[in-house]
Amino acid sequence: MQQIKGLIFNVQRYSIHDGPGIRTLVFIKGCPLRCLWCCNPEGQLARPEVMYFRNYCTRCRKCVEVCPAGAIKLRNGDVVFDKNLCNSCGTCVEVCPNNARKLVGMYVTVDDILKEVLKDMKFYARSGGGLTVGGGEPFSQHEFLKELLWKAKEYSIHTAVETSLYTSTNLISGVMKHVDYLFVDIKHIDPVKHMKLTGVSNELILNNIRYVIEEGLIGPKDFVIRIPIIPNVNDDHENLKGISEFISSLKYEVSVELLPYHELGKHKYEALGRDYPLSSLTSVFIPPKEHMIKVIEFLTSLGVRIVNT
Amino acid sequence: MNSYRLARLVDEFYNEIMRFKPSLCHERAVIFTESYKGSEGLPQVIRRAKAVKEVLEKMSIYILKGELIVGNQASRPRAAPLFPEFSVSFLINELEEIPKRPFDSFTVDDHVRNAVREISGYWLGKTHEDRVKYLTSLVLPDEVLRAFDIDSFVLNDVIYAGVRKSSGDGHIIPNYSNLLKLGFPGILKKVEDEISKLDLAKSEAFKKRLFLEAVKIVYEGVLNFVERYSILAKEMADVEYDDDWRSELITISEVCSSLLSGPPKTFREALQLIWFAHLILQIESNGHSVSLGRLDQYLYQFYKDDILRGKISREDALELIKCFLIKMNTLNKVRPWSETRYKTGYPLFMTITLGGQTREGFDATNELTYLFLEALSEVKLPQPTIILRVHSRTPEKLLIHATKALIKHGGGLPAFFSDEVVIPALMNIGIRLEDAREYAIAGCSEAIIPGKSLSFTGGDCYFNLLKILEITLNEGCNPRNGLRLFRTSKMMSEIKSIDEFIDEFRKQLTFYAKFIVPLTSVTSAIDADLNPTPFASSLIDHRIEYGADISEGGGPNNEYSHTIIQGHGIANVANALYVIEELVFNRGLLTLEEFRDVLLSNWEGDKGRELRRLAISLPKYGNDMDCVDKYVTIISRMFYDEIMKYRPLRGAVFGLSLQGLTANVPEGEVTGATPDGRFAGEALADNASPHPGTDRTGITATLKSVSKIDHSLFVNGNILNIRFHPSALTDAFGSVEDAKLIRFVKMLTTYLIDLKGFQVQFNTVSAEILRAAQKEPLKYANLIVKVAGYSAYFTSLDKKLQDQIIFRTEHII
């Protein structure tokens, strides 16, 4: 039987921030959200893409010569890459002698992934780790996601999913049957602002969070809500208060983890030929420790349980 | 005692030591030579004993302010004494160069220079080196001698024979348990008892008498040496104004004086006794890797008794241990330049082993295991190497404590060894289970039984396995000198599969392997003839009863010594074989001959560049991919099979190792371009580690790949260098994060216990800092890195080696 294929953009072993123990993290490509601070922009589009790292390029023109779509041109001695013409065939990546070009996104079967995941079974066993599916948005390929998790459970691998839960509610329970641990983000409590910051409203997300809890699809010990802390974007008291009110209205007490804003993904925007969305926002900054402590203290004073997973 | 007061003194001592630059000291050489001049005609073992005794009686001694443990090796800290009995030619030839060396340099004062010139006349033609040259030329066939560099002792760029021009056998761990029980006077008494028991009617009694006499002579010197410190401390106390220091000097005097009359009674006396013994071993023969064994085990009873009797506090003990560790860094060793290249960073390879199991197989962790780790993390010095033995029942608390010490020390210590591998490896060469459980590490990763293994015998031999691959591709010819010692049985054009190529590789290996027997025998025989070590012998079980120096071998436990043979470049060989398999035999892109020509041109031209790009893009060892990893399995096993066909002159077996010190740099220099994508002259991968920068699938993949070598075949160990970005263990703000630490520990135990990895060590300095240190060496003078099996100051290393350490894949999580 032919297996369905999924589109992923990375498999990362020894991941230690994405659930209990030592884990292998599978990145699903494709996401309905466009968060301004997204650090994995190559995970957003649901098709393979070519990234171009200008600082490795020696302008040797090999890629210009081979590109069948004519997407790469030499202008005034410089390489110009027209993403719109690119059909992601990867020919230029093959010939580049300096690894300045990288194809992100590969179609793989569940078995392909499991082969990689199974390699670290000994590490999972000792540390209580397993497989985490993140992205992108795992639910954007929910059939593939479901099969991957189901098969992982056949091998008794502990499973975790990192999702925005921006997905049809009726798809959730089928997937959650095979999920041992769940991370969901709340990026903003105000639907209008959420729309502005991520491109979608948060109503579906908040409803789905309530849904997984009330349907008993995940237990309190295995559920973490994450809040990215983006200074001057979503760390105002009003928003934090709103989020904490929502959390305390849930059926059980959920642990909350804070993710301080960072700019480690900034260079990837350039490689994708895109502008860094937050670059126009000059008031944003990488929060120092004292800043995070203040946020933690404020949320704790509102009764939120902050954890460090 | 007030431990704050002690801490101040130890700090003062530390600062004092750091002021001294490495230098040469002529005192030992001069006294030793004078003694030899006066003992011509006497038996060699007696001559050496007398000479060592006279050195101990006449060399200058000093006590630096703040040192709680006393005893010096040379006329000032970090000065290297000279051992003319091994070689004077290197001293004469290199005397002017030694201060100008780009790394591992020593200052040479005028009076030292003059003294060396004065004594060298006596030694010309009589040294260990002279004898090695004579014997080697005698035993090697002429056609092989043509390819043998007699000055650096390298056979056709393939085998480096560690015949040691500057030092004795070393690689020994005394039975310190026994020494602590008897003390120096107790051992001397044992010798005297043995002499009185001798039955002169038996023929072997004659030789035995000589050896026992030698031990007796050395011990007179030893006791005199200890007494001199007792007197010196007392004299210094009489004129000291600093009250704290004066009271310490009085204690020092009492401690030394107590050691003259019997075994140690306190923790401090025990530590002082071990220091004296360790020091005298260094003075006696300058051996490499003279190690200390399981100090947490030997010293625990003293510590416990002192604590119970209220004689010492935990903090006092910590300061004493710190002082002991600082003292290790006052010792030094000078080697010929050709040897220095293989061992850069002033290493003495002195190792302390902690943790592990008892003889009965129970967990051996105690309070001192923790204290030694704590002391290590506080003194932050490159020596000694401290290693932790890990087994399936090692407490997690200890592993977390050790990881915190690793981060705080910052220079790759402690390293971690697996009992689950080392014990079977020792049993594989015939060591009994209970003895195997008592193992400790000597040097980098050599597992030996303290008090039982009789040093190494015969120096060591390093195999450049990648060079053998290059020679195979050239049908037996070494392109660097055009010599063909052994032609391949097939021309490259006749080879039709990778298996046939590997078969030719094996035949070349077989050809070279047999030379380990003459090359190590030469050194072994000369050691027994010229360099007996009666003091070292007195600290090894049964030698007094058996009545023969360890250099002669024989007696109980003779089978416990294993001569080290190292295999280097295994990562490159595996990668190269896979590239050949894929490009030549699977894809048919070019023939073996064409490939060889591209390599001889050092990847020149468009074709060369394109081919190199392809070679680099193929999977490499270190990414948990069986297609290439299978070759480390095959080659490591082949190396074992080929070497284990032979037996060394004196010891039981050859003991294999995949560790490589810093040999990967000079060995790379003599190896042309290789199919793995390496340019001619580039360094090889270090030890058993993947080639720098080629392991890109994460730490677990690296560990899985390395575990595909059967580590229990390599009793002298494998070394795996892993470089972590500091953020891998800290949170976004630089503080140590417990959740990360626990996962780190789990990763570690999975490798050592489940995957059966021999050893692993970690550097946690970021590439940015290492680069900054290259630019501003003065600012980073104290930056320590784990080099091979030892740590050293980063800025003191060969630039090529620095680069290689920077290129090691940095795992960021």
Boltz contact constraints between the chains, C-beta under 6 A:
constraints:
  - contact:
      token1: [A, 13]
      token2: [B, 698]
      max_distance: 6.0
  - contact:
      token1: [A, 13]
      token2: [B, 700]
      max_distance: 6.0
  - contact:
      token1: [A, 13]
      token2: [B, 701]
      max_distance: 6.0
  - contact:
      token1: [A, 14]
      token2: [B, 698]
      max_distance: 6.0
  - contact:
      token1: [A, 14]
      token2: [B, 699]
      max_distance: 6.0
  - contact:
      token1: [A, 14]
      token2: [B, 700]
      max_distance: 6.0
  - contact:
      token1: [A, 16]
      token2: [B, 743]
      max_distance: 6.0
  - contact:
      token1: [A, 16]
      token2: [B, 813]
      max_distance: 6.0
  - contact:
      token1: [A, 22]
      token2: [B, 743]
      max_distance: 6.0
  - contact:
      token1: [A, 97]
      token2: [B, 613]
      max_distance: 6.0
  - contact:
      token1: [A, 119]
      token2: [B, 624]
      max_distance: 6.0
  - contact:
      token1: [A, 120]
      token2: [B, 700]
      max_distance: 6.0
  - contact:
      token1: [A, 122]
      token2: [B, 750]
      max_distance: 6.0
  - contact:
      token1: [A, 122]
      token2: [B, 754]
      max_distance: 6.0
  - contact:
      token1: [A, 123]
      token2: [B, 700]
      max_distance: 6.0
  - contact:
      token1: [A, 123]
      token2: [B, 750]
      max_distance: 6.0
  - contact:
      token1: [A, 126]
      token2: [B, 746]
      max_distance: 6.0
  - contact:
      token1: [A, 126]
      token2: [B, 749]
      max_distance: 6.0
  - contact:
      token1: [A, 126]
      token2: [B, 750]
      max_distance: 6.0
  - contact:
      token1: [A, 127]
      token2: [B, 743]
      max_distance: 6.0
  - contact:
      token1: [A, 127]
      token2: [B, 746]
      max_distance: 6.0
  - contact:
      token1: [A, 260]
      token2: [B, 732]
      max_distance: 6.0
  - contact:
      token1: [A, 289]
      token2: [B, 733]
      max_distance: 6.0
  - contact:
      token1: [A, 308]
      token2: [B, 739]
      max_distance: 6.0
